[in-house]
Amino acid sequence: MPEGLNKFLTPAEKQRSFFAEQGKLTSEEKILSRFLGGYVERQRISLSGFGTGDLASAEKILADRTEIKAQKEKIKKSDEYKARSNPEHFFAMERGVLSEQVIIYGMQAGEWMGTGSKVRVASEYDDLFNGVDCIVDLDSTKHLAIGIDTTISINQISKKLRRIRELILGDEHNEGGRLAEVRYFKNDNFTGSLHNVPLTIIGVNKDANGSLAQLAYDTEMTDQFHSPDKPDKKDKAKKEIKTHKIQFIILFEIKMQLETFLQFVIKQNKVKPIVNADKLIAKLTEELMKIKEVIAAKAPKDKTEKEKL
């Protein structure tokens, strides 16, 4: 926060800046939330431009828009009900949204997924119905779907991982043999749907994420007029985001999940043949190799530091 505004903070707000266990959002959290809310929405893949000139596609997109609206209204009512019975739920929900936005910001600003990678914010449809927060272009041909969950609830993360298992093995709704779908994807070379995209769920420690939030705040909100005694504060924060330890937590989580999914498909296919098993194995192996390359390129050269990591 600009130094001149510190006097408006309460003693409690001065003590904690980001991701406290409970209570109303601090002044800094509110400011960062407003900024990142706009930042993320400006980058979100829009349904506009899909199915142009195709009546059937246009009707499907209209139906998807209707589903999005209904789902958002359902979530809103549920959250309002929970907030009335427990005000802390509302504050936790706000921090949860901010936490996810901070991770997306760090992934983009720090190039955590590798030099030249692109992190694209998923459409509202894919966010709400496919559990995808963002899609990473690891390179021109490899796409990794990422669901971001900073909750400390093991049940929530387990539920999302079970959904991935059901996509692979199948259930009463599908025959299995597939990975995640991204219905709306757009980059410089392609507009359409992505199929069999490995979906990984990342969970992030609140303390580590609080540190990242402070760096994002210092990068975007530092005002030279209010802090002339710290002219390099903004540049320093930018550099620290690029080397922040949270990126390795994320990369290792992705690596571990891809390895687990790969071994799961191989093992289960021996017990009972899985539809498209060879394609799934090839896809997961390819993405795993790419993530290993990213980790190897980012790992410290010093042996001691590498072992600590």
Salt bridges, closest charged atoms under 4 A:
GLU3 OE2 - LYS230 NZ 4.00
GLU3 OE2 - LYS233 NZ 3.22
GLU21 OE1 - LYS206 NZ 3.85
GLU29 OE2 - ARG95 NE 2.95
GLU41 OE2 - ARG44 NH2 3.01
ASP64 OD1 - ARG183 NH1 3.06
ASP79 OD1 - HIS89 NE2 3.17
GLU124 OE2 - LYS72 NZ 2.80
ASP127 OD2 - ARG44 NH1 3.85
ASP137 OD2 - ARG120 NE 2.87
ASP137 OD1 - HIS143 ND1 2.66
ASP139 OD2 - LYS142 NZ 3.35
ASP139 OD2 - LYS290 NZ 3.94
ASP149 OD2 - LYS160 NZ 3.03
GLU172 OE2 - HIS173 NE2 3.51
ASP218 OD1 - LYS233 NZ 3.94
ASP223 OD2 - HIS226 ND1 3.26
GLU259 OE2 - LYS255 NZ 3.03
GLU286 OE2 - LYS142 NZ 3.79
GLU287 OE2 - LYS283 NZ 3.45
GLU293 OE1 - LYS290 NZ 3.92
GLU305 OE2 - LYS308 NZ 3.59
